[in-house]
Amino acid sequence: MTGMTDDGWKPGWAFWTTISAITLVAYPLSIGPAHWLDVRGLLPECLQTPLTWFYDPILWLAALNADVGPHGQMNPFGRAIFWYIELWGK
């Protein structure tokens, strides 16, 4: 049969839901270790631009609806992300 593996198992909605959930959690959490490597100079220079592009969507969401000014407020996601990044920067 086409589209099936040798053992007859075909990934269904539960498999793809699990993969999606893991990705949605792992992607934003991976920004902390990347920042840690960058702060310590352990990140090769050739990876800095690609990683910036990779994490741009997270930083865009973090800054979304942020008030710019002397007492600017960030959305809850932004506060959480920047707190998490700072945690890894210490």
N, CA, C and O of each residue as an XYZ file, in Angstrom:
360
protein
N       0.825     -1.186      0.000
C       0.000      0.000      0.000
C       0.868      1.248      0.000
O       1.928      1.284      0.626
N       0.415      2.245     -0.694
C       1.170      3.488     -0.725
C       0.867      4.318      0.508
O      -0.251      4.310      1.024
N       1.884      5.038      0.972
C       1.696      5.912      2.121
C       1.795      5.232      3.468
O       1.641      5.893      4.495
N       2.042      3.956      3.501
C       2.140      3.253      4.786
C       3.554      2.716      4.947
O       4.235      2.410      3.968
N       3.972      2.612      6.170
C       5.275      2.045      6.445
C       5.179      0.528      6.422
O       4.086     -0.029      6.321
N       6.321     -0.141      6.515
C       6.361     -1.599      6.448
C       5.555     -2.267      7.560
O       4.976     -3.334      7.357
N       5.520     -1.637      8.731
C       4.812     -2.267      9.849
C       3.315     -1.935      9.871
O       2.595     -2.399     10.755
N       2.852     -1.150      8.926
C       1.437     -0.838      8.836
C       0.994      0.327      9.702
O      -0.189      0.667      9.698
N       1.903      0.954     10.446
C       1.559      2.074     11.320
C       1.578      3.366     10.526
O       2.540      3.652      9.814
N       0.533      4.130     10.648
C       0.450      5.425      9.982
C       0.119      6.474     11.043
O      -0.868      6.327     11.765
N       0.938      7.538     11.150
C       0.684      8.540     12.191
C      -0.678      9.194     12.003
O      -1.041      9.606     10.901
N      -1.412      9.278     13.084
C      -2.748      9.881     13.052
C      -2.771     11.216     13.762
O      -1.728     11.819     14.013
N      -3.977     11.674     14.084
C      -4.136     12.995     14.690
C      -3.498     13.078     16.064
O      -2.972     14.130     16.429
N      -3.528     11.999     16.839
C      -2.938     12.032     18.186
C      -1.423     12.218     18.101
O      -0.835     12.962     18.886
N      -0.809     11.543     17.156
C       0.645     11.671     16.957
C       0.994     13.109     16.594
O       1.887     13.705     17.196
N       0.286     13.670     15.601
C       0.601     15.021     15.138
C       0.233     16.080     16.170
O       0.882     17.124     16.234
N      -0.772     15.839     16.961
C      -1.116     16.757     18.043
C      -0.005     16.775     19.091
O       0.365     17.833     19.600
N       0.517     15.598     19.405
C       1.615     15.504     20.371
C       2.862     16.205     19.847
O       3.502     16.959     20.579
N       3.212     15.965     18.587
C       4.381     16.613     17.980
C       4.202     18.131     17.988
O       5.140     18.863     18.304
N       3.015     18.602     17.647
C       2.744     20.044     17.634
C       2.859     20.650     19.030
O       3.435     21.726     19.193
N       2.320     19.973     20.030
C       2.380     20.475     21.403
C       3.821     20.553     21.899
O       4.220     21.533     22.529
N       4.591     19.512     21.608
C       6.001     19.503     22.020
C       6.751     20.648     21.343
O       7.551     21.332     21.981
N       6.495     20.856     20.059
C       7.168     21.921     19.319
C       6.788     23.292     19.861
O       7.649     24.160     20.007
N       5.518     23.493     20.157
C       5.078     24.793     20.668
C       5.662     25.116     22.037
O       5.780     26.287     22.398
N       6.025     24.103     22.797
C       6.647     24.319     24.102
C       8.165     24.418     23.949
O       8.789     25.298     24.544
N       8.760     23.531     23.163
C      10.224     23.483     23.034
C      10.780     24.701     22.302
O      11.853     25.190     22.654
N      10.075     25.194     21.298
C      10.580     26.334     20.519
C      10.825     27.565     21.392
O      11.943     28.082     21.398
N       9.822     28.055     22.131
C      10.121     29.226     22.961
C      11.101     28.941     24.096
O      11.872     29.821     24.479
N      11.081     27.728     24.636
C      12.009     27.417     25.731
C      13.459     27.325     25.255
O      14.384     27.491     26.051
N      13.660     27.064     23.968
C      15.025     26.939     23.454
C      15.736     28.279     23.327
O      16.950     28.312     23.123
N      15.003     29.384     23.442
C      15.635     30.698     23.335
C      16.567     30.963     24.523
O      17.559     31.679     24.384
N      16.251     30.389     25.687
C      17.100     30.585     26.873
C      18.498     29.997     26.702
O      19.484     30.711     26.883
N      18.607     28.719     26.360
C      19.947     28.158     26.140
C      20.702     28.847     24.997
O      21.923     28.988     25.064
N      19.991     29.274     23.954
C      20.659     29.986     22.853
C      21.237     31.302     23.359
O      22.345     31.680     22.980
N      20.494     31.998     24.210
C      20.981     33.249     24.800
C      22.187     32.974     25.710
O      23.157     33.731     25.704
N      22.120     31.904     26.479
C      23.222     31.531     27.366
C      24.501     31.311     26.558
O      25.569     31.791     26.937
N      24.390     30.587     25.448
C      25.564     30.349     24.595
C      26.094     31.651     24.008
O      27.306     31.854     23.932
N      25.190     32.528     23.596
C      25.599     33.791     22.989
C      26.292     34.695     23.996
O      27.326     35.285     23.682
N      25.740     34.816     25.204
C      26.311     35.683     26.238
C      27.722     35.233     26.609
O      28.582     36.065     26.899
N      27.956     33.959     26.600
C      29.265     33.429     26.981
C      30.243     33.312     25.820
O      31.360     32.824     25.991
N      29.824     33.758     24.640
C      30.701     33.724     23.473
C      30.922     32.328     22.916
O      31.894     32.086     22.200
N      30.022     31.410     23.244
C      30.171     30.027     22.787
C      29.405     29.746     21.499
O      29.483     28.649     20.946
N      28.676     30.734     21.036
C      27.894     30.569     19.824
C      28.734     31.022     18.637
O      29.158     32.176     18.586
N      28.981     30.123     17.678
C      29.784     30.526     16.519
C      29.145     31.705     15.785
O      27.921     31.792     15.684
N      29.962     32.587     15.287
C      29.474     33.794     14.625
C      28.593     33.465     13.414
O      27.666     34.209     13.095
N      28.885     32.365     12.754
C      28.105     31.988     11.568
C      26.668     31.590     11.921
O      25.818     31.519     11.033
N      26.383     31.332     13.194
C      25.032     30.950     13.615
C      24.222     32.110     14.182
O      23.016     31.980     14.394
N      24.876     33.242     14.428
C      24.172     34.339     15.081
C      23.037     34.909     14.237
O      21.948     35.145     14.760
N      23.262     35.135     12.953
C      22.201     35.668     12.094
C      21.077     34.651     11.890
O      19.910     35.015     12.033
N      21.381     33.388     11.558
C      20.280     32.422     11.426
C      19.466     32.256     12.712
O      18.246     32.104     12.648
N      20.122     32.282     13.880
C      19.385     32.159     15.132
C      18.523     33.391     15.399
O      17.438     33.281     15.970
N      19.002     34.553     14.988
C      18.190     35.760     15.123
C      16.923     35.613     14.300
O      15.834     35.932     14.778
N      17.048     35.139     13.074
C      15.868     34.922     12.225
C      14.962     33.852     12.829
O      13.738     33.970     12.786
N      15.566     32.815     13.390
C      14.798     31.708     13.972
C      13.942     32.180     15.149
O      12.802     31.744     15.307
N      14.497     33.071     15.972
C      13.788     33.533     17.165
C      13.019     34.835     16.957
O      12.336     35.288     17.875
N      13.109     35.442     15.789
C      12.370     36.681     15.526
C      10.866     36.561     15.779
O      10.290     37.497     16.334
N      10.193     35.460     15.403
C       8.756     35.385     15.690
C       8.433     35.450     17.182
O       7.427     36.044     17.571
N       9.273     34.848     18.017
C       9.042     34.897     19.461
C       9.214     36.328     19.969
O       8.404     36.816     20.757
N      10.269     36.991     19.515
C      10.520     38.361     19.966
C       9.447     39.310     19.436
O       9.081     40.272     20.112
N       8.946     39.046     18.236
C       7.863     39.862     17.688
C       6.611     39.709     18.543
O       5.967     40.702     18.881
N       6.263     38.475     18.895
C       5.097     38.245     19.754
C       5.288     38.875     21.128
O       4.345     39.396     21.724
N       6.515     38.820     21.618
C       6.796     39.396     22.939
C       6.611     40.907     22.931
O       6.176     41.484     23.928
N       6.935     41.546     21.822
C       6.840     43.004     21.738
C       5.484     43.471     21.236
O       5.219     44.673     21.227
N       4.632     42.568     20.824
C       3.321     42.916     20.284
C       2.493     43.664     21.328
O       2.373     43.224     22.472
N       1.942     44.766     20.932
C       1.092     45.598     21.789
C       1.848     46.194     22.983
O       1.235     46.585     23.976
N       3.158     46.260     22.883
C       3.932     46.869     23.972
C       3.835     48.383     23.857
O       3.920     48.940     22.763
N       3.659     49.037     24.987
C       3.638     50.496     25.018
C       5.072     50.996     25.043
O       5.883     50.547     25.853
N       5.372     51.914     24.164
C       6.706     52.492     24.137
C       6.646     53.806     24.895
O       5.775     54.638     24.638
N       7.540     53.989     25.799
C       7.557     55.214     26.593
C       8.322     54.983     27.874
O       8.894     53.911     28.076
N       8.339     55.978     28.741
C       9.123     55.862     29.970
C       8.627     54.746     30.886
O       9.416     54.147     31.618
N       7.336     54.467     30.851
C       6.788     53.410     31.700
C       6.091     52.361     30.840
O       5.015     51.874     31.186
N       6.714     52.023     29.723
C       6.109     51.091     28.775
C       5.808     49.744     29.407
O       6.579     49.226     30.215
N       4.687     49.200     29.026
C       4.248     47.902     29.547
C       4.313     46.876     28.430
O       4.014     47.181     27.275
N       4.695     45.692     28.769
C       4.761     44.604     27.820
C       3.590     43.659     28.064
O       3.050     43.601     29.169
N       3.206     42.933     27.045
C       2.141     41.947     27.221
C       2.649     40.810     28.122
O       3.860     40.676     28.298
N       1.778     40.009     28.681
C       2.215     38.944     29.596
C       3.207     37.969     28.968
O       4.142     37.518     29.630
N       3.005     37.644     27.695
C       3.947     36.748     27.014
C       5.326     37.395     26.927
O       6.344     36.740     27.149
N       5.347     38.679     26.603
C       6.618     39.400     26.506
C       7.349     39.451     27.836
O       8.559     39.234     27.902
N       6.594     39.742     28.905
C       7.226     39.768     30.236
C       7.808     38.400     30.578
O       8.919     38.309     31.100
N       7.064     37.344     30.286
C       7.526     35.987     30.606
C       8.759     35.628     29.784
O       9.722     35.079     30.318
N       8.736     35.932     28.497
C       9.874     35.586     27.627
C      11.122     36.338     28.051
O      12.191     35.744     28.190
N      10.992     37.648     28.260
C      12.183     38.410     28.630
C      12.674     38.050     30.031
O      13.879     38.089     30.280
N      11.792     37.706     30.933
C      12.216     37.202     32.246
C      13.013     35.914     32.060
O      14.067     35.734     32.671
N      12.505     35.022     31.213
C      13.164     33.734     30.970
C      14.530     33.933     30.301
O      15.497     33.260     30.657
N      14.608     34.848     29.344
C      15.887     35.129     28.678
C      16.890     35.680     29.686
O      18.050     35.267     29.700
N      16.449     36.602     30.522
C      17.339     37.192     31.536
C      17.814     36.132     32.525
O      18.956     36.172     32.984
N      16.939     35.186     32.852
C      17.309     34.098     33.744
C      18.503     33.322     33.201
O      19.412     32.966     33.952
N      18.498     33.062     31.909
C      19.609     32.337     31.267
C      20.829     33.219     31.055
O      21.925     32.703     30.840
N      20.668     34.530     31.109
C      21.791     35.433     30.871
C      22.679     35.657     32.071
O      23.741     36.271     31.964
N      22.239     35.152     33.232
C      23.009     35.377     34.469
C      24.167     34.427     34.581
O      24.916     34.479     35.557
